[in-house]
Amino acid sequence: MKPFDFIQPTTIDAAILALAEHNPNVRILNGGTDYLVELKHAAQSPGVVVDVSRLQDLRGIEIIDAGLRIGAGTTHTEIMADPLVKEYVPAMIDAAHTVGAVQTRNLGTLGGNLVTCVPSMDSGPTLLALDAKVIILGSKGTRQSSLTDFFIGPRRTSLEPDELLLEIIIPKENLGKPASFIKFGLRKGQALALVNAASALWVEGNKFKDVRIALGAVAPVVMRATKAEALLEGRVISEDLVQEAAKIAVGEAKPIDDFRASKEYRNDLIEVGTRRTLQAALTASNIKN
Amino acid sequence: MTDIALIVNGENKTVSVPPETTLLKMLRENLNYTGSKLGCDVGDCGACTVLVDGLAVNACLILAAQAEGKEVLTIEGLSTLEKYHPIQKAFEDVAALQCGFCGPGMIMATKALIDQDQDLTKQEIKDALSGNLCRCTGYTKIIEGVVDAYQEITGKKIPATKPRVA
């Protein structure tokens, strides 16, 4: 690693001050499972690294007025063990479980997974399907963003160099919404997703309501399959309709060919992933009612 | 240079290293704990697995400065040459290791798993060790060793796995 200056602030305010002072030659470090790998291969020093891994205020999971608040510095292991997550957004546990391996999940954070913004991120689809929002703090104050606006491109978010991702909020109206996540990788541990997917939906009477389908690793950023969602919205639930929606989702994605999988194989996985997550969300809904 | 005070294998240590030093590098080069291995250096292989405050982490993916004030346990803290830890004994008894390079990481990941004191299935054991690669491909024996160690240490039994249906 190229030498850098290292700051370990003890408060969030001090972290923001440090970011503002050294902007733009400054980067944030938390779990480090991705950023340290990047630093090891970087040709140039980032200048200043601000380590926020000691900020307890960045961690923790609680119910607030707006919904379920998850501190950006909460690790995947902490998410997997959290009773509130288990009760209100259990699909997030399945998603967290597919991140790297135990060692990665003990260090890696939810905020880090989002900020890194690789198309195959395992936290993205479930959060997108649950309309999660992010709260960002910078020297000019706090702002809120939808995840759709937050994700800009591969490894690019709307986060400015002097801003810190504070928390992720699952809106109150989506707590307990039946949802499901699935990941296809080449092996169980340490594998990047070839395709991952999440669906969330309410069942009203015998009809689909507020359907969300999110897909990862099939476009520059994690995306919603809005045409497939629209097909289902308000319609009577049937297996044929689920199959049809899954086929439509394939047409909305733009997967690439690479050494991990061909475009054709990814298209098959999109269909299977969409179908299975919709079916699993419907099953979860039946169990609840 | 950053001064780092931490506990390694029960002993207080203070080390002065440049901020870009990983915990693994500090353990191996400043403190001479060379049991933890440098394998891939990007968090894929698990050969550098140590326990930080009881949790298994890749020592190559954490800066030494991030371990300030924390309690680190390496393979050297587990036993002496005269007296093996039960996990090491179990690994030896089933001849779990071939070249042995992945051993310290495998054993530390196993230690973190058994310390959680949960009822485990064979599948959960495999899941917990999925971040540790063995390039001699001796996983069957390693998992056997972990199962034996778990049963020996906790007194519990691993539920029998269903035979695989073709």
Boltz contact constraints between the chains, C-beta under 6 A:
constraints:
  - contact:
      token1: [A, 1]
      token2: [B, 20]
      max_distance: 6.0
  - contact:
      token1: [A, 3]
      token2: [B, 20]
      max_distance: 6.0
  - contact:
      token1: [A, 6]
      token2: [B, 19]
      max_distance: 6.0
  - contact:
      token1: [A, 32]
      token2: [B, 61]
      max_distance: 6.0
  - contact:
      token1: [A, 32]
      token2: [B, 62]
      max_distance: 6.0
  - contact:
      token1: [A, 33]
      token2: [B, 43]
      max_distance: 6.0
  - contact:
      token1: [A, 33]
      token2: [B, 61]
      max_distance: 6.0
  - contact:
      token1: [A, 36]
      token2: [B, 61]
      max_distance: 6.0
  - contact:
      token1: [A, 37]
      token2: [B, 42]
      max_distance: 6.0
  - contact:
      token1: [A, 53]
      token2: [B, 66]
      max_distance: 6.0
  - contact:
      token1: [A, 101]
      token2: [B, 130]
      max_distance: 6.0
  - contact:
      token1: [A, 101]
      token2: [B, 131]
      max_distance: 6.0
  - contact:
      token1: [A, 102]
      token2: [B, 56]
      max_distance: 6.0
  - contact:
      token1: [A, 102]
      token2: [B, 128]
      max_distance: 6.0
  - contact:
      token1: [A, 102]
      token2: [B, 131]
      max_distance: 6.0
  - contact:
      token1: [A, 103]
      token2: [B, 49]
      max_distance: 6.0
  - contact:
      token1: [A, 103]
      token2: [B, 56]
      max_distance: 6.0
  - contact:
      token1: [A, 103]
      token2: [B, 57]
      max_distance: 6.0
  - contact:
      token1: [A, 103]
      token2: [B, 58]
      max_distance: 6.0
  - contact:
      token1: [A, 103]
      token2: [B, 131]
      max_distance: 6.0
  - contact:
      token1: [A, 106]
      token2: [B, 55]
      max_distance: 6.0
  - contact:
      token1: [A, 106]
      token2: [B, 57]
      max_distance: 6.0
  - contact:
      token1: [A, 107]
      token2: [B, 57]
      max_distance: 6.0
  - contact:
      token1: [A, 188]
      token2: [B, 130]
      max_distance: 6.0
  - contact:
      token1: [A, 189]
      token2: [B, 130]
      max_distance: 6.0
  - contact:
      token1: [A, 189]
      token2: [B, 131]
      max_distance: 6.0
  - contact:
      token1: [A, 190]
      token2: [B, 44]
      max_distance: 6.0
